[in-house]
Amino acid sequence: MSPNEPGTSVVHTERGGNCLQEMLPSDQLTMTVHDALGEYFERRGVKPTGESVDEWLRENWVYMSVRGCRIPVKPLYGYKKVVVLHDVHHLVTGYDTSWTGEFEVAAWELGSGGCGSFLLMWNNRILTVLLGLLFAPRRTWRAFRRGIGQRNVYRLDCRAVLARELDDLRAYASGREARTPGAGALA
């Protein structure tokens, strides 16, 4: 799917131009985070086509797609929630999954409030940002600055995040959604 293809939505970021993320068709902008994440995982080869997100969430390995083959790369015992929330950040921010995109999302995560109680993720994000400052300094720094004043989802319940509409979650992350308890707010 290309940015110029009819029926697609492209996220524009502060760095200018079209975001390099895997784009969602415009008719799917109102889909839940759960469904958007499922499609995102399928496109990246993280979960097989036809496997539900719920089945994938019960799996304890992360897979990588290499030439169409799924290869297990990392066990996730007790770490799955943080990986899911990290991938939600890719959907929310529009940063892709290239090395530079990972540098950017790590910087945005630190700028937007850090990693909550996930100590291993704090270590991972700090190291990733340091690498980003070495290999893509401007984009990493812009992503960090973009995160300041925004909110990430590391402190929220994973199931509540997955149940939300993607555009509502984007509004929450950008700070446009009020933090009104009982009005469907996440915080």
N, C-alpha and C positions, 0 to 999 in steps of 0.2 A: 504494500500500500504506500503510495507516495503522497507528499503534502499537497500536490496539485490534483489528486484524484477526487472526483466529485463525491460528496457524501462523507468526507473525512474531516476530522477536527484536529487542528494543530495547536499545541500549547505554545504560546510565546513567552519567553523568559526575559529577565533583565539583561542577559548577555546579548540580546537582540537576535533577530532571525528566528527561523523555525527550530523548535526543539527537535532533537534527534531521537526522541523516544519512539517506541512502537506505538503508533497512533491508534486511537479507537474510532470506529465509524461514528459519525455524528448522531445516528439514531441510537447509539448505545451510551450517550453521555449521561443518561438518567439511570443507568444500571447501578446495581449495588456494587460496593467495593468487592464483595465476595465473588460476583460474576465477572467483574472486570479483572480481578486478580487471576481467576481461572483462565480467562482468555490470554492474559499476559503470560502466565506460566506455560500454556500450550505453545504460544509463539516462540518462547525462549527455549522450548524443549525440556523444561524443568519437570513437567508432568505429562504423561502420555495423553494423546487425544482420547476422549471418551472417559477418562478417569475423572471423578468428581473432585472438587476442591476439598470436600470433607474427607474423601479417601486419601488424598494427598497429604492433608494435615495430620492424618494418623500415621503416615510413613515417617520413619526416623532417619532417613538419609536425604541429602541433597544430591540431585543428579545434574549432570552437565550433558548437553547434547553435542556430540562430536560426529560430524558426517552422518547425521541421522540416527546414531546409536546413543542410547542413554547410558551414561557411565556414572556409577556412584562415586562421589568425590569426598563427602564429609558426613560423618554421623552427627545427628542433631539432638541427641538425648538431652532434653531440658532446654534446648536452644531454639526450638522451632518457632516459638512465639516471636522472638526478636527478629528472626529472619523474615517471617511473614510481615511484621510491622515495617521492617526495612524496605521490603519490596513494595509495600503500600506507599512508602515515601517516593519511590520511583514514579508510581502512578500519579501522586499528588503534585510532585514538582516538575515532572516531565523530563528529568535527567535520564539519559539512556544507561545501558549497562556496559558501555565500553569502559576502558580504564579511566578516561577523563570523566565520564559520567559517574563512575563510582567515587572518584575524588570529589566531584561536585556534590553528590548526595551526602557524602560523609561530612563535608564542610557545612552544608545546609542543616544536617541533623545536629551538629554541635552548635551552630549559630541559633537554631530554633529551640534550644533548651536541653540539649544533651540526650543521654541514653537512660535516664531514670536509674533504676536499680540494676540494670544489666551491666555489671562490671566488665565482663569480657568484651562486650560491645563498645564500652568506653575505650578500652585499650585498642581495639580494632579500628575505631573511628579516628582516634588521635594519630595512630600510625598511618592510616590512609590519608588523612589531611596533610601530614608531614610529607608524604610521598607526592601528594598533589601539589604542594607548594614548591616542590623540587621540579616536577615534570610538567605541570600546567598551572603555574602560579596565578595568573590573572583570573582564569576561570574558577579556580578553587577559592580565591579570595572573594570574587563576586558572589559565589554561592554562599559563602559564610555570611557576607553582608546581607544577602537576600534573606537568610534565615533569621537574622536579628529582627525581632518584632513579630515573627511568625511562630507557629506552634507545630510541633511534631506529635506523633501519636504513641510514643514509647511509654507514657504514663497512663494510657487508657487500656481498657479491657479489649483484648483482641477480638472477641466475638461481637462486641458492640461496634467496633470499627468495621468489621466485615459486613455487618447488617446495614450500615449507612449507605446512602446514595453517594456515588463518587463525587458529584458536583457539590454536595453538601459538605463532604469531607474536605474538599479543596477550599471551600469558603471558611471552614473551621481553621484549617492550617494557615490560611492567609490572614486570619484575624478578623475577617469580615462578619463571621457569625458571632453573635453575642453569646456569652457564657451564662445563659438563663436556665437554671435548673427546672426540669419538668417541661421544658419546651422543646425537647428533642436534642438538646445540646449534649455534646460528648463530655464536657468537663463539669 
